[in-house]
Amino acid sequence: MLMDIHQIIKKLPHRYPFLLVDRVLELEKDVRIKALKNVTLNEPFFTGHFPNRPVMPGVLMLEALAQASALLSFSSEGEVSNGERLYYFVGIDGARFKRVVEPGDQLILESRIERKKSGIYKYSARATVGDELAVEATLMCTVRDVAAS
């Protein structure tokens, strides 16, 4: 299942400048997702990270993986973003950063559901640039209902 930016914003509550998934390339419900983040010099974080050598912060690479993982879970459950249910990080294990990600790179985000139990999802996730591993981690997220304002 492919998903463009219009379909992504129907699933995720994130918006610019914090929406970090541009396209879903593959999605196998309840199993795995492969998505794309185009990294451009226009990203607001590059102004300060770092002015003379722009590098995508590792925490934002993990956030991009979490957003892809949330897309997998939301799509598996057939949900759309209505502001009433959100996915939150509850853990990150074994995060390893292997490659610097710079403007012009295409970050390929891959996540696989390892387990779903008591509302906690566990994913094995990795991001690559070309054939090179940029980051890998085990992510844990939970879905929570939020009170409407």
C-alpha positions as CSV (number, residue, x, y, z in Angstrom):
1,M,0.0,0.0,0.0
2,L,1.4,3.4,-1.1
3,M,0.6,6.5,0.8
4,D,1.3,10.1,-0.3
5,I,1.6,13.2,1.9
6,H,-2.2,13.8,1.8
7,Q,-3.0,10.4,3.1
8,I,-0.2,10.6,5.7
9,I,-1.7,13.8,7.2
10,K,-5.0,12.0,7.5
11,K,-3.3,9.4,9.7
12,L,-0.8,11.4,11.7
13,P,-1.5,14.5,13.9
14,H,2.0,15.9,13.2
15,R,2.4,19.0,11.0
16,Y,5.3,21.1,9.7
17,P,7.9,21.4,10.9
18,F,7.6,18.2,12.9
19,L,6.0,15.9,10.2
20,L,9.0,13.7,9.3
21,V,7.5,11.2,6.8
22,D,7.0,12.3,3.2
23,R,5.8,9.1,1.6
24,V,5.0,5.5,2.4
25,L,6.6,3.2,-0.2
26,E,5.3,-0.2,1.2
27,L,2.9,-1.2,3.9
28,E,1.9,-4.6,5.0
29,K,-0.8,-4.2,7.7
30,D,0.1,-5.6,11.1
31,V,3.6,-6.5,9.8
32,R,5.9,-3.8,8.4
33,I,6.2,-0.4,6.7
34,K,8.8,1.2,4.4
35,A,8.6,5.0,4.2
36,L,10.7,8.0,2.9
37,K,11.9,11.2,4.4
38,N,13.5,13.6,2.0
39,V,16.1,15.6,4.0
40,T,16.5,19.1,2.7
41,L,18.6,22.1,3.7
42,N,15.4,24.0,4.4
43,E,14.7,21.9,7.5
44,P,14.6,24.4,10.4
45,F,16.9,22.3,12.7
46,F,19.8,22.7,10.3
47,T,20.1,26.4,11.3
48,G,21.6,25.4,14.5
49,H,22.7,21.8,14.0
50,F,25.3,22.6,12.7
51,P,25.6,25.9,10.8
52,N,28.9,25.0,9.1
53,R,28.1,21.3,8.7
54,P,24.4,20.5,8.7
55,V,23.6,17.1,10.2
56,M,20.2,15.7,11.0
57,P,19.9,15.2,14.8
58,G,19.7,11.6,15.8
59,V,16.7,12.2,18.0
60,L,14.8,13.4,14.9
61,M,15.8,10.2,13.0
62,L,14.3,8.2,15.8
63,E,11.2,10.5,15.7
64,A,10.9,9.8,12.0
65,L,11.0,6.1,12.7
66,A,8.4,6.5,15.4
67,Q,6.1,8.4,13.0
68,A,6.5,5.6,10.4
69,S,5.8,3.1,13.1
70,A,2.7,5.0,14.1
71,L,1.5,5.1,10.5
72,L,1.9,1.3,10.4
73,S,-0.2,0.9,13.6
74,F,-2.8,3.5,12.6
75,S,-3.2,1.9,9.2
76,S,-3.4,-1.6,10.6
77,E,-6.2,-0.4,12.9
78,G,-7.9,1.6,10.1
79,E,-7.7,4.8,12.1
80,V,-7.4,8.4,10.9
81,S,-6.1,11.3,12.9
82,N,-8.9,12.9,14.8
83,G,-6.8,14.4,17.6
84,E,-8.4,12.0,20.1
85,R,-5.9,9.1,19.9
86,L,-2.1,9.7,19.9
87,Y,0.9,7.4,19.9
88,Y,3.5,8.1,22.5
89,F,7.1,6.8,22.9
90,V,7.4,4.6,26.0
91,G,10.9,3.3,25.3
92,I,13.8,3.3,23.0
93,D,16.3,0.4,23.3
94,G,19.6,-0.3,21.5
95,A,19.7,2.9,19.5
96,R,22.8,2.9,17.3
97,F,23.8,5.7,15.0
98,K,26.0,4.5,12.1
99,R,26.0,7.2,9.5
100,V,25.6,11.0,9.4
101,V,22.4,12.2,7.6
102,E,22.8,15.4,5.6
103,P,20.8,17.6,3.3
104,G,20.1,15.9,0.0
105,D,19.9,12.4,1.6
106,Q,16.8,10.3,1.3
107,L,16.2,8.5,4.6
108,I,14.4,5.2,4.1
109,L,12.5,4.3,7.2
110,E,11.7,0.7,7.9
111,S,9.7,-0.6,10.9
112,R,8.4,-4.0,11.8
113,I,5.9,-4.8,14.5
114,E,7.6,-7.3,16.9
115,R,4.9,-7.5,19.5
116,K,1.6,-5.8,20.5
117,K,0.5,-6.5,24.1
118,S,-1.7,-4.5,26.5
119,G,-1.7,-1.5,24.2
120,I,2.1,-1.4,23.9
121,Y,3.6,-1.8,20.5
122,K,7.2,-3.0,20.1
123,Y,8.9,-2.3,16.8
124,S,12.3,-3.1,15.3
125,A,13.2,-0.1,13.2
126,R,16.0,1.0,11.0
127,A,16.8,3.9,8.6
128,T,19.1,3.8,5.7
129,V,20.6,6.2,3.1
130,G,21.2,4.2,0.0
131,D,22.7,0.9,1.1
132,E,24.2,2.4,4.3
133,L,22.6,1.9,7.7
134,A,22.1,5.3,9.4
135,V,20.3,4.3,12.6
136,E,18.6,1.3,14.2
137,A,16.7,0.8,17.4
138,T,13.9,-1.0,19.1
139,L,11.0,1.4,19.7
140,M,8.1,1.0,22.1
141,C,5.0,3.1,21.8
142,T,1.5,3.2,23.2
143,V,-1.7,4.6,22.0
144,R,-3.7,6.8,24.4
145,D,-7.0,8.6,24.1
146,V,-6.6,12.3,24.8
147,A,-9.3,14.6,26.3
148,A,-10.8,16.9,23.7
149,S,-10.2,20.6,24.4
